Amino acid sequence: MTPSRSLLFSLLSLVPLVASHGFVKQVIIDGQAYQGSIPGGTTNPSAIRQISTIDPVKGASNPSLNCGMNATLASDVANANPGSQIQIDWVGSSTGDSNWPHNTGPIMTYMAACDGSCATYDSANAEWFKISELGLLPGNTTWYQSLIMNGAMANVTIPGNIAPGNYLLRSELISLQLAVSEGGAEFYPSCTQLKIGGSQDGTPSSSDLVTFPGGYTDTEAGIYDPNIYNTPVDYDFPGPPVATLTAGSGAPAPSASSSPTGSGASSSSSASGSSSTSSTTTTSNSGASTSSSTTTSAGSSTSKGSAMCMLAPSSSGTSSSSMKRRHRLSHAKRRL
Ligand SMILES: [Cu+2]
């Protein structure tokens, strides 16, 4: 074999190592696209924190579980509002020219308040709350993640009653094709820096907050799952439940400014009292405020059909026009 041929072969042998993973190429907020940077490539002005490699984060205690592999601060911040529709474009290969390669495992979205602008915020100790989780399609044999593999984007709605401020949005795919072994799960987190406008007042309760790492363990159901291929799959999402945001969010406030006589009687107590269902906590707000709770309000594990909204009207792939129609319908309904 000539030297050049052996060089070619050794280069080719590297390809499979990088071909089967991926990253977030862009995030679309209410129709406006924000491009990311290629992992390990040139750093462009972006609202999406750049990662160093498309390889997965392995291990629940890995510091990169925070915002992806060796994620660095991004220079920009994207504007969004309560109820904003976000599409996260997960793609495959180191250049992003192919579809997301995996079809087994959940899609989850978290947010965390930044201390100051998210463009300068070290999120190592950020306190994350979950706003969405998508697992299995009705029938419990096929995952929503398979739709990403077929070219759809992951959709999520910013909670309709979220208080204004600086937030990170953490979109996470966990790929579980190797999760029959402990430590086999592949974590793919991606963080986008947001500034949320509006004048709502919803905040999560402290019991719904987790750090990353910290929010998961390597042995919990949903991350280590020897039965992941036994259909119908009975899947438990890792991490905290989807948070219900409530006005005032309770206790610690009084020291700041409340009058002694007013303690406890504020409207926040009635709001938090209704936290058993997410939709009822937002009744004082306009109609759009319930949209963020669609993935949790339905009840049974098979009725996550409202999550149909994750089907973006996207280009490639096999998502049928009828599903796209349902996607549009579900949004239309939720805007009423
Ligand atoms: Cu992969």
Boltz pocket constraint, residues with backbone or C-beta under 6 A from the ligand:
constraints:
  - pocket:
      binder: B
      contacts: [[A, 20], [A, 21], [A, 22], [A, 54], [A, 56], [A, 101], [A, 102], [A, 175], [A, 186]]
      max_distance: 6.0
